[in-house]
Each structure stands twice: as structure tokens, then as C-alpha cells.
Amino acid sequence: MSLAAALDVSHLPDYAYDWALVDVETSGLIARRDRILSIAVLTFGPEGTQTGEYSTLLNPGCDPGPVHIHGLTAERLSGAPTFEQVAGRIGALLQDRVMVAHNAQFDYDFLAHEFARARLYLPVTQRLCTLALNRRVEPPSVDLSLASLAAHYGVPQTGAHDALDDTRVLAGIFRSSLSEAARLDVPLPLVPCPPRQDPQFAPNPPKTPCAYRNPGRLTPDGPLVQGMKIAVTGETATSRAELVARAVAAGLNIMSSVSRHTSALLTNDAASGSAKARRAIAEGVTVIDEHTFLKLLGEVRPGTPHENQAPKKTPEVATPATPPTTPTPSPAATAAVADVPAPRRPEPTHSAKPFGRLRVLVLGGTHEEASAARARVVELGGAAAINLSASVTDVVLFPGGELDRRMTRVTALGLPVHAHEWLGAPASESADVPAQDGAMTGVLPRGGVIDLPTLPAAGQWHVGASWAQQTNCEVDVVAFVLDEDEQVSSDGDFVFYGAPESPDGATRLLCDGPTEQTITFDLAALPPAAHRIAIAAAIDGAATFGDIGAVQMTLAPGVDAPATAQATLDAATSERTLLLAEIYRRGSRWRFRAVGQGYDHGLETLVRGYGVDVE
């Protein structure tokens, strides 16, 4: 099989690499726990010539898991080699090549853990995900599953969930995807490895969620109440493990850091100068010694259970619930949000609005002009694009846009190019009108809300954020799982690049490329205290979201599923932190809101506002 296609990319340095295409079949979905049952690797040179092929079954030494999916029984695997026995051969195929896979982080994570178990180094420095690549290309396929992309690109598929056949199908899909990317001048979403989901960041054993709401501070002479947040620092006569176990059994919430929401700090040396002690003094948190704590532990008062609390009624306004310590948003952002009326469910894209089937790319102009143009596109029923892709139907050109590097491809593709007057004057009333009952897919305006359809218990929601590569600064997407008081119940409820998975595994950060990150949620697995999930992005350095430009949000019920909703969010010019979206309870249902609220401060201030201490 050859990667050569109608468009030869071997002479294009941005698209010509040595490739190693990989597929694995596994005993489950969690890399730190489950094992690889079979693997296939195909290697290709920059010119598209296949240079190697290897596939094998593997004896995992454990239950093979869902045999009805992969067909690999324990009997069939019993005579196969272990991963450790073939790791050297697999490593040689991966060495000095870009690893390519469909949902590449999944395959990479499993390989990283298997190589770690074998006490070997995984020789992969870059990976490329064909899912992420096709999200940039945006082909008109039903969804982005391997089967749908194979049908769209005309690649025959004979044995789904067979590692070797899936890898051969992947080669055909990659051939066509790579050609489309080169035709559209779409940068490849190459991810440096090891990624942020690295074995060294494997989650800690799940912490039992506290079943009670935080009642507030411990008063100097007051009792302990179930749900109080207690931090511990320094040496104790009782072992730390025993103290924690007794406190948790009494209904207290043991925290690993101190914030203004900490109820008390337990220490036998308040003058120790530890970071926790200094923070407790600064925040006015009550400090008690071990003897006092053990005495109070004998008479802990009943607290208010999370599960007995009706979810807070969420006001239907475009601005999110702001953390108590979060500074006021920038004036430009506040003005922009104030203009958005109370959001309702979005109008479906198949409506009678004039732009109902258009996807419009705006080039040139000032940040404010481009932002207003994208908002106008949505108002007219269309979708605003942030990159040139196969789904773009029209281009709006402001002064300076003719110098954009994408204009060469726009002209070559023959796309209609319009002056900004084509959009006309904004309507006097909002385009955010109620959708027809049962409408599933829609383009949300800033502040728009959609009800999440009920999914099977194992279903996950994927909230993706992507942006154009306008500057070389780093953008980090983060998530906070919040309780009724808009606070994290534990530090593990803050998911970011250094801790990309919550301890219970219900919330994860996935890195799909240098300009694309995804937060996944298993709503059925969230603890009872979870009432809202806030998703934010922050810029590392002096750049602002005015430099980054628009951020595109997508909501999908699976890694390769079509989007249920999408939104293109523009901050103003000075923000360094952007609250992108939130998923929150509304009665018995969950809802998704496209927020787009910017703040001039950095991520640290936002984190502290949600009750997480930053060392």
C-alpha cells in the first residue's frame, strides 16, 4: 500500500515525514489499568513508500475484556508473546518516526504504559491524530469514525477491530487526509511527546468524595461540622494516614492545600513557616493543634448532604457565575456580554435563515471588526469558521485580509470572496431564538444554551476548544468540577496539564494538537457534589486573546461523533483568561452554555477564585 495520492506531498516539508501508523486492541479503555491484546505497525517514508509492517497478538496475563468487540479470547491469546518480549521490535519501528493513529492519545497512552511496565523508553517524539487532522480538514462525512472516514475516502474495510486491517484502513484514510490538508494548506496537528497525559501524571487512587456541603469556617470555640474542609501540615503524633481516615469517616473533607474556603488548618507548629501555615494566616483560617482536633473529632455535628440539596437555580443570563475572588471582567468583555439577551436553545442550522447552510471565514480587519462579523454570521443563521477547511463556503474580506497566507488557497479553491458589506447591518433583535423541539445540532451565539440529551450510563461528552495559530504562545485549557457553592470539593477537581485526569477518572484533558485541546466528562461518574463544570483557557506569557483571535468550541457525545453544538467565541483585546463554556445542572437535566467571558488576570487568580491553592 502507498501513501501516494492525487496530490504528491513528498516535496512539501510541512507534510513529508517518516511515519509509523499504529493500531492497538485493548482489554479496556484505561491505559494505567488495562493491557494491549494486539498491535499492528506500518511504516512509510516521506515519499509514500511502505517500508515495514509488523503485527502480533499479545498475551496480557489478564482477562481480555470485551471479547464481543475484539474477538480475542483468553484461549486465543494464551500462546502469544508478552508485550515485553516484542517491545524492542515495536520500538525499532517507532524510532525516529511520527506516530500516527486514529485517536492517537489513546494508542500513545497504552504504548507508554506498556513500555513503562517493560522498563523501556517509548521512542516517540511526535504523534499525529487522524481524528484531529480531519477535524481541521472537515470532510463531509457522517462522522469522524474510522468506518465513516473509510467510506468517505473510498478505503475498503474488511475486519473492523482487527489491528492489522484497521492499520491498513488507517493508511488509506491518512493518505487522503494528508492530501486534503496540503490542498487546503492546513497545518498538521503534530503533538510533541510525551504529551500531558504522561504516565508520571497517572491519577492518584480515587478519594472518597465528601458527601456534605462545606458549612464554612471553624470558629475558635465551635464544633466541627460534617463537610468542613480540613488541611494538615507538619509532624503529628498520630500517623497522617490514621488522622485522615478518622476525619473522612466522621464526614470531614481533607484537602491537600489551603484556600480561603478552608475551614481549619491542623498543625502542631503554627509558626513553622510552611506554605500552608503562611496561607492560613494570610486568609484568617482557624488554626488548631492535634490535641484539639482529636477532641473535636469525637463530637462532629451533622452536616447538609449534597444529595439532599436541590440544584441551585441557574439564572438564565449570558454571564457565568463569577467566582467570589475573581476580579471584574475587562470593560470590553463586560460590554460585549451585556449586549447578549437571555439565551435559549439555539436555532438549528437547517432553518430558513439566509446563512443557514453557510460556513464563513473572516479574514483581515481589526479584532473588533472580525469579532462583529463572526457574530453577524451566526445572527444570520450561519457558522463562523476560524480556519480554512473543506466545509468553508464563503470568505469575508476586511482590509489587510488580502495579505493572509490563506488567500492563495481561497483563490485556488474558487471560494466566493465578499466585502464586509455583504453581511449587512445587524438585526434589531437577537438571532438567538428558540429551536424547534428535538433539534440536536445548532450554532450557539455567545451566551447560548442547549439541553444535553440523555445518554447511556457509559456515555461521555467531549468539549473541544481550537484556535488558529496566530502566535507562538501556549494556550492551556482547564476544567473545574464545582459544587453548589461554585467551589471545587477537592484539589483533584481541578484538571489541567499537570494533572490531566481527575482521581475518579470522570474528567480528563486530552491534547489533540498545538491548537486543539478537549475536556471529556462522564456525567454518570461525577460525584454527587458536582453541579457545574467550568471550562476555561489561559495564555502563558504576555500575549492576550486579542492576539489569539477566536476560539471555536464543539460539544459532541463521543470522540468521533458529530457535534451536537458549536460556538465561535471572541474575547476582547486584553484578556489573558477566557471562561469558554460550562456544563451545569438544571433540575434533573444537564445543560451546556457557550460563555466567552474574558478576564485580564492570569489563570492563578481564576484558580484561587474556585478554591484551589496554587503553590
Secondary structure, 3 states (H helix, E strand, C coil): CCCCCCCCCCCCCCCCCCEEEEEEEECCCCCCCCCEEEEEEEEECCCCCEEEEEEEECCCCCCCCCHHHHCCCHHHHCCCCCHHHHHHHHHHHHCCCEEEECCHHHHHHHHHHHHHHCCCCCCCCEEEEHHHHHHHHCCCCCCCCHHHHHHHHCCCCCCCCCHHHHHHHHHHHHHHHHHHHHHHCCCCCEEECCCCCCHHHCCCCCCCCCCECCCCCCCCCCCCECCCEEEECCCCCCCHHHHHHHHHHCCCEEECCCCCCCCEEECCCCCCCCHHHHHHHHHCCEEECHHHHHHHHCCCECCCECCCCCCCCCCCCCCCCCCCCCCCCCHHHHHHHHCCCCCCCCCECCCCCCCCCCEEEEECCCHHHHHHHHHHHHHCCCEEECCCCCCCCEEEECCCHHHCCCHHHHHHHCCCEEEHHHHCCCCCCCCCCCCCCCCCCEECCCCCEEECCCCCCCCCEEEEEEECCCCCCEEEEEEEEECCCCCECCHHHEEECCECECCCCCEEEEEEECCEEEEEECHHHCCCCCCEEEEEEEEECCCCHHHHCCEEEEEECCCCCCCCEEEEECCCCCCCEEEEEEEEEECCEEEEEEEEEEECCCHHHHHHHCCCCCC
